[in-house]
Amino acid sequence: MNALLKAGYAENFEYASTTGNGVMKSFRKLTEQGEAFGVNKASRGHPFKTEAKFYGETFPQLLDVVVEQLKKEVGELLTK
């Protein structure tokens, strides 16, 4: 999910803890662009929190996005 986050296909979403202690928590969800590869499905126990569920038919293209992002990151590391 980190590669999708860096490539703009996912985003961090923050929310206040449901325990009322004021702590901020976060989860990752697919952006509109990322929803080409899957859907944000409601998580059990937290209706506002979602989990990415990816489509089998677009999974090869999703892997291409991840591989290209990782290549970019490796290239940046090698030029330092």
C-alpha positions in Angstrom: 0.0 0.0 0.0 3.0 2.3 0.5 3.8 2.3 -3.2 0.1 3.1 -4.0 0.2 5.9 -1.5 3.4 7.5 -3.0 2.0 7.1 -6.5 -1.3 8.9 -5.6 -3.6 5.8 -5.8 -4.2 5.8 -2.0 -4.3 8.3 0.8 -4.1 8.5 4.6 -7.3 9.4 6.3 -7.3 10.5 9.9 -10.1 10.3 12.5 -10.5 10.8 16.2 -10.4 7.6 18.2 -13.8 6.2 19.1 -12.7 5.8 22.7 -13.0 9.5 23.3 -9.4 9.9 24.5 -8.6 12.5 21.8 -6.0 10.4 20.0 -5.9 10.6 16.3 -5.8 7.4 14.3 -5.5 6.8 10.6 -6.1 4.3 7.9 -5.4 4.2 4.2 -8.0 4.3 1.5 -8.0 4.3 -2.3 -8.3 7.6 -4.0 -10.6 8.1 -7.0 -7.7 7.2 -9.2 -7.0 4.1 -7.2 -10.7 3.0 -7.4 -9.9 1.9 -10.9 -8.2 -1.1 -9.3 -10.6 -1.8 -6.4 -13.1 -0.5 -3.8 -13.0 0.9 -0.3 -15.0 -1.6 1.6 -16.4 -0.7 5.0 -14.4 -2.4 7.8 -16.0 -4.6 10.4 -16.7 -2.7 13.6 -15.9 0.7 12.1 -18.4 1.8 9.5 -16.4 4.9 8.6 -13.1 3.0 8.3 -12.4 1.2 5.1 -10.2 -1.5 3.7 -9.0 -1.7 0.1 -10.4 -4.7 -1.8 -8.7 -5.1 -5.2 -10.4 -6.4 -8.4 -8.9 -9.6 -9.8 -9.3 -8.4 -13.4 -7.3 -5.2 -13.0 -4.7 -6.7 -10.7 -2.0 -7.0 -13.4 -2.3 -3.3 -14.1 -2.2 -2.6 -10.3 1.1 -4.5 -10.2 2.4 -2.4 -13.0 1.7 0.7 -11.0 3.5 -0.7 -7.9 6.5 -1.9 -9.9 6.9 1.5 -11.7 6.7 3.3 -8.3 9.3 1.0 -6.8 11.6 1.5 -9.9 11.3 5.2 -9.4 12.2 4.9 -5.7 15.2 2.7 -6.4 16.4 5.1 -9.1 16.2 8.0 -6.6 18.2 6.0 -4.1 20.9 5.2 -6.6 21.3 8.8 -7.6 22.0 9.9 -4.0 
